[in-house]
Every structure is written in structure tokens, then in C-alpha cells.
Amino acid sequence: MPHHFPARSQQTLRRPALVAGRGYWSGREIRVALHPAPAGTGVVFVRDDLVPAVRIPAGLESRVDAVNRTNLVAASARLEMVEHLMSALAGLHVDCCVVRVDAEEMPGLDGSSRAFVEAIDGAGLEDLGAPVDPIVVREAVRVGDGDAWIEASPPRFAGLSVDYCLDYGAGPIGRQELSLRVTPESYRSELAAARTFISVADAERLRASGLGLEVSTKDLVVFGPEGPVDNPLHWPDECVRHKVLDLVGDLALAGRPIHAHVTASKSGHRLNAELAGRLLALAVDERLGVSV
């Protein structure tokens, strides 16, 4: 398998794009503005509601552990649930973008990345003329243990492909598998509309702790014993598609496109980020000529 692929150019938005919606945790209306950025910027969030505004790089160095979501922190400023926007940007090959937000969380929208994809597509993309610097996986790297794990192996093409297995055992979600070559086209058609899902029991626990009080069963997919409550599925296997959507967003925190074939079993945000960190460290060692 060759490890050298034609390099594409970094891309940004042609013009600003706006997305607005309620936050899952705060219940307030939140406005997100995606702005074009020069080559080499990467993705940077800006908390515009703070004085002075705080820049939060969308990188592993900013990530903090959280339950069921990916949060970033810089200079004591927090930003919650960035994975769906990060996924949309990575899925559509937007390498450089300044994201201005007026709250400490991203809007929940319908629990998918579709609104972000539509905003990006509406703005259009601009070629920045500088090549991307991908992480090309040379040998298998695996994190996790038991039946929850994720592994990256050498790429099958210039980009990311994923085999993901989700298994909730007996019940309405059950076992689901998805194999996908992630391109901007497949991202739009196969992943973008896949929504966050949660069980009725987990939803009730969140509400009891004072979180998600403004979220209803119409805002995301809530599973009862017989299946989704209120919200019909977009696909029979929508749950595993959302897991892959999250995976694309979490790996994007490496700050560079990842060329790899990724296989995952029951992996979530923590393991996804752990893999991204391992791959980034190996790529840095390789560049420095350190034996790995």
C-alpha cells in the first residue's frame, strides 16, 4: 500500500456562514458565525460573549473529558459539544475557519451536523493554495481494551475510511455496523443527518441533574423500550451513523487530516480522542526522525 498520495490544498469558506439554535444544556438561543481564515489557521473557536473575547484552538491540547460530548477549554473559558461542527468541517474538507460563538456551548439543533453542512455549502469553499499536511498512518495503532476499542491502520485511499460496530445488546438499538469511505459526498449523504440518540432512562437522569431541561423528544432521538419516542429514524442504522459522525469530529482535533482506515468497536469520545493523540504524537516523532 503506497503511503504517498497527491496533496490537496487547504480550504476555507468563501464567505461567512451563520447557524443559530438552542443549546441542549443551557436552553438559550446561541448564534454561531463561521468565518473564512488564512492558510495555516486551522479551526479556532472564539467566545465572543466574554470580555475580552477568548480564542480556543480546536485541538487536543484544549480538550477536556466530558460525558457524552466533546468539550474544549482555554484560559478558563469552556466550550461544550463541539464535535458536530468539527465533524462537518472535517467531513467537507474545511481546514481553516474561525468560529465565533456567543455562549459556552454549541447549539444542539437536531442532534446532527446537517445544519452546519448546509451553512458551509451555502457559503462555498475557497482554495487557499497551500497544501494540507495529513497524518498518514504507517502501521496499526490501537487504543482501548476488551470490547471497546479503536484502531487505525494504513489508509486504503487518500483520506479516511471507517468500519464501526455498535452493540447495545438486546433492545431496540441492538447491533449495528457501518463501513464507509468518508468523502465530502458520502459525508453529506450518509452521515450529516444522523442524530444524537439517548435512552429514556439516560434522558431522565440528565433532567434530574438539571441538564437538558429545554430538550424534548422532538429535538433528538430518544429510545424507549420499543424504539424511538416521537421521532422516526432517518435510517434503520442511524445510531451507528451518528457514532461515525462523532468519530470524524473527534479525530479532527488532531488538527490535521488523518489518512487511515479506522476500525472501531463501541468507541466513544474519549477513545476517539486518545487515538487522535497517539497518531499525532507518532507523526511528530516521525517528522523529528525519532524511532517509533
Backbone as CSV, one residue per row, in Angstrom:
resi,resn,N_x,N_y,N_z,CA_x,CA_y,CA_z,C_x,C_y,C_z
1,MET,0.848,-1.200,0.000,0.000,0.000,0.000,0.883,1.249,0.000
2,PRO,0.777,2.091,-1.019,1.602,3.310,-1.029,1.154,4.267,0.050
3,HIS,2.133,4.967,0.626,1.827,5.921,1.699,1.842,7.356,1.201
4,HIS,2.100,7.556,-0.083,2.162,8.921,-0.603,0.991,9.150,-1.554
5,PHE,0.207,10.152,-1.263,-0.955,10.471,-2.070,-0.833,11.907,-2.553
6,PRO,-1.481,12.240,-3.658,-1.476,13.641,-4.089,-2.059,14.525,-2.985
7,ALA,-1.383,15.611,-2.671,-1.854,16.506,-1.603,-2.908,17.452,-2.166
8,ARG,-3.992,17.598,-1.436,-4.969,18.618,-1.810,-4.590,19.924,-1.105
9,SER,-5.184,21.003,-1.534,-4.915,22.302,-0.917,-5.805,22.507,0.306
10,GLN,-5.298,23.298,1.261,-6.146,23.728,2.372,-7.321,24.541,1.821
11,GLN,-8.450,24.432,2.511,-9.643,25.159,2.094,-10.243,25.928,3.264
12,THR,-10.928,27.015,2.941,-11.704,27.771,3.922,-13.048,28.117,3.284
13,LEU,-13.859,28.854,3.997,-15.140,29.286,3.443,-14.938,30.472,2.509
14,ARG,-15.795,30.559,1.517,-15.719,31.700,0.600,-16.256,32.963,1.269
15,ARG,-17.247,32.800,2.135,-17.816,33.946,2.863,-18.355,33.437,4.199
16,PRO,-18.672,34.331,5.139,-19.169,33.874,6.442,-20.488,33.118,6.336
17,ALA,-20.713,32.233,7.291,-21.953,31.453,7.361,-22.477,31.505,8.789
18,LEU,-23.782,31.567,8.943,-24.407,31.670,10.264,-25.272,30.452,10.555
19,VAL,-25.218,29.992,11.801,-26.093,28.923,12.287,-26.570,29.340,13.675
20,ALA,-27.844,29.179,13.944,-28.377,29.546,15.261,-29.328,28.455,15.744
21,GLY,-29.380,28.290,17.064,-30.287,27.313,17.652,-30.104,27.280,19.151
22,ARG,-30.934,26.493,19.809,-30.865,26.398,21.271,-29.769,25.450,21.734
23,GLY,-29.187,25.780,22.875,-28.221,24.883,23.495,-28.932,23.801,24.286
24,TYR,-28.420,22.588,24.208,-29.018,21.481,24.970,-28.911,21.697,26.474
25,TRP,-27.797,22.265,26.908,-27.550,22.336,28.350,-28.139,23.606,28.956
26,SER,-27.974,24.723,28.268,-28.460,25.996,28.828,-29.887,26.310,28.427
27,GLY,-30.315,25.793,27.275,-31.655,26.109,26.785,-31.764,27.471,26.117
28,ARG,-30.667,28.205,26.036,-30.734,29.551,25.462,-30.427,29.530,23.975
29,GLU,-30.849,30.591,23.282,-30.551,30.719,21.858,-29.069,31.075,21.675
30,ILE,-28.421,30.384,20.766,-26.984,30.552,20.545,-26.745,30.837,19.070
31,ARG,-25.842,31.758,18.810,-25.510,32.147,17.433,-24.068,31.756,17.147
32,VAL,-23.858,31.071,16.040,-22.530,30.635,15.615,-22.245,31.254,14.257
33,ALA,-21.103,31.912,14.127,-20.698,32.501,12.852,-19.394,31.846,12.410
34,LEU,-19.415,31.226,11.230,-18.225,30.603,10.664,-17.574,31.597,9.705
35,HIS,-16.307,31.903,9.942,-15.616,32.921,9.141,-14.451,32.326,8.358
36,PRO,-14.212,32.834,7.145,-13.017,32.417,6.405,-11.759,32.723,7.210
37,ALA,-10.702,31.942,6.951,-9.432,32.142,7.658,-8.289,31.788,6.720
38,PRO,-7.114,32.412,6.918,-5.979,32.139,6.026,-5.379,30.756,6.246
39,ALA,-4.599,30.317,5.264,-3.912,29.019,5.347,-3.105,28.935,6.635
40,GLY,-3.106,27.767,7.240,-2.341,27.545,8.463,-3.083,27.887,9.735
41,THR,-4.283,28.461,9.620,-5.042,28.849,10.821,-5.589,27.635,11.551
42,GLY,-5.976,26.604,10.810,-6.712,25.507,11.413,-8.103,25.970,11.803
43,VAL,-8.705,25.290,12.760,-10.020,25.686,13.271,-9.831,26.305,14.651
44,VAL,-10.353,27.506,14.826,-10.238,28.222,16.104,-11.622,28.721,16.490
45,PHE,-12.030,28.419,17.716,-13.273,28.962,18.254,-12.981,30.263,18.988
46,VAL,-13.923,31.188,18.964,-13.803,32.439,19.705,-15.073,32.633,20.517
47,ARG,-14.912,32.726,21.847,-16.060,33.022,22.724,-16.274,34.536,22.719
48,ASP,-17.182,34.996,21.850,-17.429,36.423,21.692,-18.235,37.031,22.836
49,ASP,-18.839,36.171,23.661,-19.637,36.690,24.771,-18.770,37.100,25.957
50,LEU,-17.487,36.780,25.922,-16.586,37.131,27.014,-15.847,38.424,26.683
51,VAL,-15.469,39.160,27.731,-14.722,40.406,27.547,-13.437,40.314,28.371
52,PRO,-12.275,40.295,27.700,-12.129,40.243,26.239,-12.506,38.869,25.699
53,ALA,-12.774,38.800,24.402,-13.093,37.523,23.766,-11.924,36.551,23.946
54,VAL,-12.245,35.253,24.056,-11.210,34.235,24.275,-11.161,33.294,23.080
55,ARG,-9.951,33.092,22.549,-9.736,32.152,21.445,-9.455,30.764,22.009
56,ILE,-10.139,29.777,21.482,-9.969,28.391,21.934,-9.598,27.548,20.716
57,PRO,-8.340,27.137,20.582,-7.955,26.316,19.434,-8.689,24.975,19.458
58,ALA,-9.132,24.532,18.297,-9.831,23.245,18.202,-8.794,22.144,18.069
59,GLY,-8.096,21.886,19.164,-7.037,20.885,19.159,-7.092,20.029,20.403
60,LEU,-6.336,18.954,20.386,-6.327,18.033,21.529,-5.835,18.709,22.796
61,GLU,-4.975,19.737,22.643,-4.456,20.435,23.822,-5.557,21.189,24.568
62,SER,-6.665,21.469,23.899,-7.777,22.194,24.525,-8.859,21.260,25.065
63,ARG,-8.799,19.985,24.691,-9.893,19.071,25.015,-9.897,18.688,26.495
64,VAL,-11.097,18.625,27.074,-11.260,18.131,28.444,-12.310,17.026,28.433
65,ASP,-12.152,16.071,29.350,-13.097,14.954,29.400,-14.479,15.432,29.806
66,ALA,-15.492,14.885,29.141,-16.883,15.175,29.470,-17.712,13.960,29.095
67,VAL,-18.856,13.806,29.721,-19.720,12.661,29.444,-20.553,12.942,28.190
68,ASN,-20.465,12.043,27.222,-21.332,12.085,26.027,-21.142,13.301,25.130
69,ARG,-20.008,13.987,25.229,-19.794,15.126,24.347,-18.307,15.482,24.380
70,THR,-17.905,16.362,23.458,-16.517,16.805,23.398,-16.461,18.285,23.749
71,ASN,-15.727,18.604,24.816,-15.616,19.980,25.299,-14.178,20.477,25.164
72,LEU,-14.050,21.790,24.975,-12.746,22.428,24.885,-12.627,23.498,25.965
73,VAL,-11.396,23.745,26.432,-11.148,24.794,27.425,-9.845,25.502,27.085
74,ALA,-9.849,26.823,27.177,-8.619,27.615,27.054,-8.780,28.858,27.912
75,ALA,-7.733,29.208,28.654,-7.766,30.400,29.521,-9.015,30.414,30.389
76,SER,-9.377,29.246,30.905,-10.542,29.032,31.795,-11.887,29.256,31.099
77,ALA,-11.869,29.491,29.782,-13.120,29.605,29.020,-13.452,28.243,28.428
78,ARG,-14.693,27.819,28.627,-15.131,26.494,28.194,-16.045,26.604,26.980
79,LEU,-16.008,25.574,26.141,-16.957,25.474,25.041,-17.384,24.015,24.932
80,GLU,-18.696,23.782,25.024,-19.216,22.419,25.091,-19.795,21.948,23.767
81,MET,-19.672,20.658,23.542,-20.295,19.918,22.436,-19.885,20.447,21.063
82,VAL,-18.576,20.428,20.813,-18.048,20.945,19.537,-17.983,19.873,18.449
83,GLU,-18.250,18.604,18.820,-17.945,17.513,17.891,-18.757,17.541,16.598
84,HIS,-19.995,18.044,16.650,-20.809,18.002,15.426,-20.337,19.040,14.410
85,LEU,-19.952,20.217,14.865,-19.388,21.202,13.938,-18.025,20.751,13.452
86,MET,-17.183,20.238,14.341,-15.870,19.745,13.919,-16.020,18.652,12.869
87,SER,-17.022,17.811,13.038,-17.284,16.733,12.090,-17.669,17.297,10.724
88,ALA,-18.557,18.290,10.718,-18.979,18.896,9.446,-17.800,19.538,8.731
89,LEU,-16.971,20.279,9.468,-15.814,20.932,8.861,-14.855,19.896,8.282
90,ALA,-14.545,18.858,9.065,-13.623,17.830,8.591,-14.223,17.050,7.430
91,GLY,-15.510,16.717,7.548,-16.163,15.923,6.518,-16.203,16.620,5.175
92,LEU,-16.301,17.949,5.181,-16.364,18.720,3.946,-15.011,19.311,3.550
93,HIS,-13.965,18.936,4.277,-12.588,19.391,3.979,-12.434,20.910,4.147
94,VAL,-13.013,21.443,5.213,-12.762,22.840,5.591,-11.628,22.811,6.614
95,ASP,-10.448,23.238,6.196,-9.266,23.116,7.049,-9.051,24.328,7.937
96,CYS,-9.471,25.504,7.476,-9.202,26.752,8.182,-10.503,27.528,8.368
97,CYS,-10.813,27.841,9.621,-12.078,28.515,9.912,-12.003,29.119,11.308
98,VAL,-12.499,30.338,11.447,-12.659,30.953,12.761,-14.145,30.910,13.097
99,VAL,-14.451,30.262,14.219,-15.837,30.031,14.628,-16.153,30.928,15.820
100,ARG,-16.994,31.919,15.600,-17.342,32.857,16.669,-18.686,32.433,17.262
101,VAL,-18.713,32.256,18.588,-19.920,31.767,19.259,-20.197,32.632,20.480
102,ASP,-21.481,32.845,20.783,-21.834,33.777,21.858,-22.329,33.073,23.120
103,ALA,-21.822,31.868,23.363,-22.214,31.112,24.566,-21.139,30.082,24.863
104,GLU,-21.320,29.353,25.966,-20.296,28.366,26.318,-20.645,26.970,25.792
105,GLU,-21.606,26.902,24.887,-21.897,25.632,24.225,-22.330,25.904,22.793
106,MET,-22.215,24.872,21.967,-22.709,24.958,20.604,-24.199,24.632,20.596
107,PRO,-24.964,25.178,19.661,-26.378,24.832,19.600,-26.568,23.346,19.297
108,GLY,-27.595,22.748,19.930,-27.836,21.314,19.740,-28.488,20.995,18.411
109,LEU,-29.295,21.954,17.905,-30.011,21.761,16.641,-30.809,20.456,16.713
110,ASP,-30.738,19.597,15.694,-31.497,18.338,15.782,-30.608,17.182,16.223
111,GLY,-29.419,17.508,16.756,-28.519,16.452,17.213,-27.636,15.887,16.117
112,SER,-27.694,16.494,14.930,-26.844,16.048,13.830,-25.948,17.211,13.400
113,SER,-25.225,17.008,12.288,-24.388,18.096,11.771,-25.000,18.726,10.513
114,ARG,-26.240,18.378,10.206,-26.823,18.785,8.927,-26.896,20.299,8.755
115,ALA,-27.308,21.027,9.791,-27.418,22.489,9.661,-26.056,23.126,9.395
116,PHE,-24.998,22.577,10.010,-23.658,23.104,9.759,-23.233,22.819,8.312
117,VAL,-23.546,21.613,7.827,-23.206,21.258,6.442,-23.928,22.177,5.471
118,GLU,-25.204,22.430,5.715,-25.967,23.307,4.829,-25.407,24.727,4.835
119,ALA,-24.974,25.195,5.998,-24.388,26.542,6.086,-23.067,26.610,5.330
120,ILE,-22.237,25.587,5.492,-20.944,25.555,4.789,-21.171,25.492,3.281
121,ASP,-22.090,24.630,2.863,-22.365,24.520,1.427,-22.935,25.826,0.871
122,GLY,-23.734,26.528,1.669,-24.281,27.808,1.233,-23.214,28.873,1.060
123,ALA,-22.178,28.807,1.912,-21.091,29.784,1.829,-20.121,29.458,0.699
124,GLY,-19.955,28.185,0.407,-18.996,27.770,-0.602,-17.584,27.692,-0.044
125,LEU,-16.707,27.026,-0.766,-15.331,26.824,-0.315,-14.354,27.581,-1.201
126,GLU,-13.237,27.963,-0.595,-12.182,28.664,-1.325,-10.864,27.925,-1.135
127,ASP,-10.160,27.704,-2.233,-8.858,27.047,-2.210,-7.812,28.052,-1.726
128,LEU,-7.029,27.670,-0.708,-6.053,28.594,-0.125,-4.661,28.448,-0.740
129,GLY,-4.491,27.484,-1.628,-3.223,27.388,-2.353,-2.083,26.742,-1.606
130,ALA,-2.257,26.463,-0.310,-1.202,25.810,0.478,-1.601,24.356,0.705
131,PRO,-0.664,23.417,0.592,-1.047,22.009,0.742,-1.408,21.661,2.184
132,VAL,-2.324,20.709,2.348,-2.588,20.174,3.674,-1.394,19.309,4.086
133,ASP,-1.278,19.060,5.377,-0.197,18.232,5.902,-0.834,17.068,6.658
134,PRO,-1.266,16.038,5.936,-2.019,14.979,6.602,-1.140,14.105,7.484
135,ILE,-1.782,13.452,8.434,-1.146,12.371,9.178,-1.450,11.089,8.405
136,VAL,-0.413,10.453,7.868,-0.595,9.208,7.123,-0.158,8.053,8.024
137,VAL,-1.098,7.195,8.376,-0.804,6.101,9.309,0.067,5.054,8.602
138,ARG,1.184,4.694,9.225,2.145,3.751,8.631,1.925,2.323,9.115
139,GLU,1.499,2.184,10.355,1.279,0.845,10.914,0.135,0.925,11.910
140,ALA,-0.426,-0.223,12.243,-1.629,-0.245,13.086,-1.357,0.344,14.468
141,VAL,-2.276,1.181,14.913,-2.237,1.776,16.254,-3.606,1.543,16.877
142,ARG,-3.628,0.948,18.074,-4.898,0.578,18.711,-4.938,1.088,20.141
143,VAL,-6.087,1.608,20.542,-6.295,2.006,21.943,-7.602,1.390,22.419
144,GLY,-7.715,1.277,23.748,-8.895,0.647,24.329,-8.597,-0.783,24.704
145,ASP,-9.600,-1.462,25.259,-9.409,-2.860,25.645,-10.764,-3.551,25.683
146,GLY,-10.723,-4.854,25.858,-11.971,-5.612,25.901,-12.751,-5.420,24.621
147,ASP,-14.042,-5.084,24.749,-14.847,-4.926,23.539,-15.036,-3.469,23.151
148,ALA,-14.398,-2.524,23.868,-14.447,-1.103,23.492,-13.049,-0.682,23.057
149,TRP,-12.866,-0.498,21.761,-11.539,-0.185,21.243,-11.673,0.508,19.898
150,ILE,-10.545,1.101,19.470,-10.487,1.734,18.155,-9.073,1.596,17.631
151,GLU,-8.955,1.303,16.324,-7.651,1.043,15.721,-7.544,1.772,14.389
152,ALA,-6.382,2.361,14.147,-6.088,2.981,12.859,-5.010,2.153,12.168
153,SER,-5.229,1.835,10.905,-4.252,1.109,10.116,-3.977,1.890,8.838
154,PRO,-2.972,1.497,8.054,-2.631,2.279,6.857,-3.832,2.510,5.947
155,PRO,-3.859,3.651,5.277,-5.038,4.048,4.505,-5.226,3.207,3.249
156,ARG,-6.484,3.129,2.838,-6.829,2.442,1.593,-6.929,3.435,0.432
157,PHE,-7.009,4.719,0.770,-7.056,5.773,-0.246,-6.631,7.058,0.448
158,ALA,-6.588,8.166,-0.303,-6.135,9.436,0.275,-7.228,10.024,1.152
159,GLY,-7.306,9.558,2.369,-8.330,10.053,3.273,-8.660,9.024,4.339
160,LEU,-9.890,9.102,4.834,-10.328,8.293,5.970,-11.406,7.316,5.530
161,SER,-11.258,6.068,5.942,-12.348,5.105,5.815,-12.580,4.492,7.189
162,VAL,-13.820,4.079,7.445,-14.208,3.645,8.786,-15.036,2.367,8.711
163,ASP,-14.718,1.416,9.584,-15.597,0.283,9.893,-15.955,0.407,11.368
164,TYR,-17.224,0.629,11.665,-17.636,0.842,13.060,-18.697,-0.190,13.434
165,CYS,-18.528,-0.797,14.598,-19.518,-1.735,15.137,-20.046,-1.197,16.463
166,LEU,-21.337,-1.012,16.516,-22.024,-0.569,17.738,-22.861,-1.756,18.214
167,ASP,-22.877,-2.025,19.505,-23.644,-3.179,20.008,-24.249,-2.854,21.372
168,TYR,-25.557,-2.631,21.368,-26.281,-2.353,22.607,-27.003,-3.597,23.123
169,GLY,-26.658,-4.768,22.559,-27.270,-5.998,23.030,-28.756,-6.062,22.678
170,ALA,-29.510,-6.755,23.510,-30.948,-6.863,23.281,-31.596,-5.488,23.460
171,GLY,-32.594,-5.193,22.660,-33.268,-3.896,22.758,-33.430,-3.281,21.393
172,PRO,-34.030,-2.107,21.343,-34.373,-1.504,20.048,-33.163,-1.053,19.215
173,ILE,-32.036,-0.717,19.860,-30.861,-0.288,19.095,-30.106,-1.496,18.574
174,GLY,-29.856,-2.467,19.438,-29.216,-3.710,19.040,-27.801,-3.530,18.533
175,ARG,-27.443,-4.338,17.553,-26.101,-4.312,16.957,-26.199,-3.680,15.574
176,GLN,-25.336,-2.711,15.295,-25.324,-2.038,14.001,-23.882,-1.888,13.535
177,GLU,-23.665,-2.060,12.237,-22.333,-1.898,11.664,-22.394,-0.990,10.445
178,LEU,-21.350,-0.192,10.272,-21.268,0.684,9.106,-19.845,0.688,8.581
179,SER,-19.695,0.513,7.278,-18.406,0.667,6.601,-18.549,1.810,5.611
180,LEU,-17.668,2.793,5.702,-17.814,3.980,4.864,-16.466,4.574,4.510
181,ARG,-16.307,4.898,3.247,-15.185,5.732,2.814,-15.663,7.177,2.964
182,VAL,-15.014,7.937,3.831,-15.505,9.276,4.174,-14.958,10.289,3.172
183,THR,-15.838,10.785,2.324,-15.525,11.856,1.375,-16.556,12.957,1.601
184,PRO,-16.338,14.142,1.081,-17.377,15.169,1.236,-18.741,14.700,0.714
185,GLU,-18.744,13.947,-0.368,-20.011,13.477,-0.938,-20.680,12.456,-0.027
186,SER,-19.912,11.468,0.448,-20.518,10.456,1.319,-20.877,11.053,2.676
187,TYR,-20.092,12.033,3.129,-20.418,12.681,4.400,-21.798,13.337,4.321
188,ARG,-22.022,14.092,3.243,-23.310,14.771,3.090,-24.470,13.770,3.045
189,SER,-24.303,12.696,2.299,-25.440,11.798,2.046,-25.617,10.711,3.098
190,GLU,-24.532,10.304,3.758,-24.601,9.139,4.642,-24.451,9.446,6.133
191,LEU,-23.899,10.617,6.488,-23.613,10.896,7.902,-24.269,12.160,8.433
192,ALA,-24.326,13.227,7.644,-24.667,14.550,8.178,-25.995,14.585,8.920
193,ALA,-26.982,13.831,8.466,-28.315,13.892,9.078,-28.506,12.891,10.222
194,ALA,-27.440,12.162,10.585,-27.553,11.170,11.665,-27.518,11.878,13.024
195,ARG,-28.566,11.663,13.819,-28.767,12.455,15.036,-28.266,11.755,16.305
196,THR,-27.979,12.569,17.299,-27.674,12.092,18.638,-28.814,11.214,19.133
197,PHE,-28.461,10.154,19.846,-29.500,9.293,20.408,-29.211,9.044,21.884
198,ILE,-30.259,8.775,22.616,-30.154,8.595,24.061,-31.324,7.737,24.530
199,SER,-31.140,6.997,25.599,-32.251,6.199,26.139,-33.130,7.067,27.026
200,VAL,-34.375,6.661,27.187,-35.292,7.372,28.082,-34.693,7.464,29.482
201,ALA,-34.091,6.358,29.948,-33.519,6.343,31.305,-32.392,7.361,31.434
202,ASP,-31.502,7.431,30.433,-30.407,8.405,30.486,-30.944,9.835,30.407
203,ALA,-31.964,10.033,29.573,-32.571,11.368,29.454,-33.159,11.808,30.791
204,GLU,-33.802,10.885,31.477,-34.393,11.226,32.779,-33.324,11.531,33.810
205,ARG,-32.199,10.818,33.753,-31.096,11.095,34.693,-30.528,12.495,34.447
206,LEU,-30.367,12.860,33.183,-29.868,14.199,32.856,-30.813,15.276,33.389
207,ARG,-32.089,15.091,33.157,-33.062,16.090,33.602,-33.091,16.194,35.122
208,ALA,-32.944,15.051,35.792,-32.943,15.055,37.258,-31.752,15.836,37.805
209,SER,-30.654,15.886,37.019,-29.472,16.633,37.467,-29.520,18.094,37.010
210,GLY,-30.647,18.485,36.389,-30.825,19.881,35.989,-30.314,20.213,34.612
211,LEU,-29.941,19.188,33.835,-29.423,19.402,32.482,-30.463,19.024,31.437
212,GLY,-30.391,19.662,30.305,-31.261,19.295,29.201,-32.734,19.558,29.449
213,LEU,-33.040,20.514,30.309,-34.437,20.750,30.666,-35.247,21.324,29.504
214,GLU,-34.558,21.942,28.559,-35.257,22.532,27.410,-35.321,21.573,26.218
215,VAL,-34.736,20.392,26.356,-34.689,19.455,25.235,-35.865,18.501,25.315
216,SER,-36.543,18.306,24.205,-37.679,17.380,24.181,-37.354,16.183,23.290
217,THR,-38.257,15.207,23.272,-38.065,14.026,22.434,-38.176,14.365,20.950
218,LYS,-38.538,15.601,20.648,-38.573,16.016,19.240,-37.247,16.651,18.798
219,ASP,-36.340,16.906,19.750,-35.074,17.565,19.432,-33.951,16.594,19.089
220,LEU,-34.081,15.346,19.487,-33.083,14.324,19.199,-33.793,12.982,19.279
221,VAL,-33.080,11.901,19.096,-33.708,10.578,19.087,-33.621,9.976,20.482
222,VAL,-34.763,9.823,21.131,-34.837,9.210,22.457,-35.442,7.822,22.299
223,PHE,-34.714,6.803,22.759,-35.175,5.425,22.631,-35.878,4.956,23.899
224,GLY,-37.111,4.522,23.737,-37.812,3.791,24.780,-37.649,2.299,24.534
225,PRO,-38.319,1.455,25.331,-38.162,0.002,25.186,-38.568,-0.514,23.808
226,GLU,-39.501,0.172,23.151,-39.996,-0.305,21.857,-39.340,0.392,20.669
227,GLY,-38.493,1.403,20.931,-37.874,2.136,19.832,-37.947,3.631,20.053
228,PRO,-37.728,4.432,19.018,-37.709,5.884,19.169,-39.062,6.432,19.637
229,VAL,-38.993,7.415,20.543,-40.187,8.102,21.031,-40.351,9.385,20.217
230,ASP,-41.472,9.554,19.541,-41.824,10.793,18.807,-41.099,10.981,17.480
231,ASN,-39.852,10.526,17.379,-39.006,10.911,16.259,-38.657,9.697,15.397
232,PRO,-39.241,9.519,14.223,-38.858,8.381,13.379,-37.408,8.486,12.931
233,LEU,-36.782,7.343,12.743,-35.374,7.311,12.347,-35.199,7.754,10.895
234,HIS,-34.075,8.389,10.628,-33.728,8.737,9.245,-33.228,7.510,8.485
235,TRP,-32.555,6.594,9.187,-32.114,5.312,8.644,-32.335,4.266,9.730
236,PRO,-32.531,3.005,9.372,-32.629,1.963,10.403,-31.370,1.892,11.275
237,ASP,-30.221,2.209,10.683,-28.945,2.173,11.416,-28.440,3.580,11.731
238,GLU,-29.346,4.494,12.044,-28.946,5.881,12.299,-27.976,5.995,13.468
239,CYS,-28.099,5.113,14.455,-27.246,5.223,15.649,-25.766,5.014,15.303
240,VAL,-25.467,3.984,14.526,-24.060,3.760,14.183,-23.555,4.866,13.251
241,ARG,-24.426,5.412,12.417,-24.014,6.527,11.568,-23.644,7.744,12.433
242,HIS,-24.410,7.985,13.498,-24.058,9.116,14.364,-22.726,8.869,15.067
243,LYS,-22.469,7.626,15.444,-21.185,7.308,16.071,-20.022,7.612,15.121
244,VAL,-20.212,7.331,13.835,-19.162,7.636,12.864,-19.051,9.149,12.662
245,LEU,-20.186,9.852,12.654,-20.173,11.323,12.595,-19.340,11.886,13.748
246,ASP,-19.590,11.391,14.962,-18.812,11.834,16.129,-17.332,11.515,15.967
247,LEU,-17.049,10.316,15.462,-15.663,9.882,15.284,-14.915,10.827,14.349
248,VAL,-15.548,11.212,13.245,-14.909,12.147,12.305,-14.595,13.466,13.009
249,GLY,-15.522,13.953,13.849,-15.303,15.206,14.570,-14.226,15.107,15.624
250,ASP,-14.191,13.986,16.335,-13.177,13.820,17.387,-11.772,13.688,16.796
251,LEU,-11.646,12.939,15.704,-10.323,12.797,15.078,-9.828,14.122,14.526
252,ALA,-10.756,15.009,14.170,-10.364,16.318,13.630,-9.599,17.157,14.651
253,LEU,-9.689,16.804,15.938,-8.948,17.545,16.956,-7.438,17.319,16.838
254,ALA,-7.023,16.379,16.004,-5.585,16.228,15.730,-5.052,17.459,14.997
255,GLY,-5.953,18.223,14.375,-5.541,19.450,13.706,-4.997,19.243,12.305
256,ARG,-4.962,18.012,11.859,-4.504,17.658,10.511,-5.378,16.537,9.990
257,PRO,-5.668,16.513,8.687,-6.445,15.384,8.162,-5.719,14.069,8.443
258,ILE,-6.476,13.017,8.718,-5.899,11.708,9.001,-6.191,10.778,7.835
259,HIS,-5.117,10.252,7.243,-5.256,9.250,6.184,-5.080,7.887,6.848
260,ALA,-6.179,7.168,6.993,-6.128,5.889,7.698,-7.406,5.109,7.428
261,HIS,-7.319,3.807,7.668,-8.536,3.002,7.781,-8.756,2.763,9.269
262,VAL,-9.881,3.212,9.774,-10.167,3.130,11.209,-11.242,2.073,11.451
263,THR,-10.941,1.163,12.368,-11.898,0.141,12.789,-12.222,0.386,14.257
264,ALA,-13.505,0.382,14.601,-13.887,0.712,15.976,-14.992,-0.199,16.464
265,SER,-14.928,-0.524,17.733,-15.981,-1.293,18.396,-16.364,-0.578,19.684
266,LYS,-17.581,-0.081,19.719,-18.113,0.588,20.926,-17.242,1.748,21.383
267,SER,-16.529,2.387,20.469,-15.680,3.515,20.844,-16.527,4.770,21.012
268,GLY,-16.093,5.628,21.921,-16.773,6.901,22.143,-15.777,8.043,22.116
269,HIS,-16.215,9.202,22.611,-15.392,10.406,22.506,-14.012,10.250,23.127
270,ARG,-13.917,9.594,24.295,-12.624,9.501,24.984,-11.635,8.667,24.178
271,LEU,-12.064,7.492,23.713,-11.161,6.636,22.948,-10.826,7.264,21.587
272,ASN,-11.799,7.910,20.964,-11.525,8.584,19.688,-10.406,9.611,19.854
273,ALA,-10.509,10.410,20.915,-9.505,11.452,21.157,-8.160,10.837,21.541
274,GLU,-8.193,9.722,22.276,-6.943,9.052,22.650,-6.214,8.561,21.395
275,LEU,-6.978,8.006,20.447,-6.365,7.564,19.200,-5.781,8.754,18.437
276,ALA,-6.541,9.841,18.336,-6.039,11.031,17.638,-4.730,11.505,18.260
277,GLY,-4.651,11.479,19.585,-3.434,11.894,20.273,-2.253,10.989,19.974
278,ARG,-2.500,9.684,19.945,-1.429,8.738,19.624,-0.924,8.957,18.200
279,LEU,-1.855,9.130,17.264,-1.470,9.317,15.867,-0.682,10.609,15.684
280,LEU,-1.106,11.671,16.363,-0.410,12.950,16.252,0.992,12.846,16.832
281,ALA,1.125,12.188,17.975,2.446,12.029,18.598,3.376,11.218,17.706
282,LEU,2.864,10.140,17.098,3.692,9.332,16.201,4.117,10.131,14.981
283,ALA,3.208,10.962,14.459,3.535,11.780,13.279,4.602,12.800,13.615
284,VAL,4.548,13.380,14.802,5.559,14.355,15.226,6.902,13.659,15.407
285,ASP,6.897,12.472,16.036,8.137,11.721,16.213,8.758,11.382,14.858
286,GLU,7.904,11.000,13.924,8.383,10.624,12.576,9.038,11.839,11.891
287,ARG,8.415,12.984,12.049,8.947,14.194,11.427,10.283,14.577,12.053
288,LEU,10.438,14.341,13.344,11.679,14.689,14.035,12.760,13.637,13.850
289,GLY,12.397,12.517,13.190,13.363,11.465,12.970,13.554,10.567,14.173
290,VAL,12.584,10.593,15.099,12.664,9.738,16.293,12.167,8.360,15.927
291,SER,12.875,7.334,16.341,12.438,5.975,16.046,11.176,5.649,16.841
292,VAL,10.179,5.117,16.149,8.915,4.765,16.817,8.561,3.322,16.540
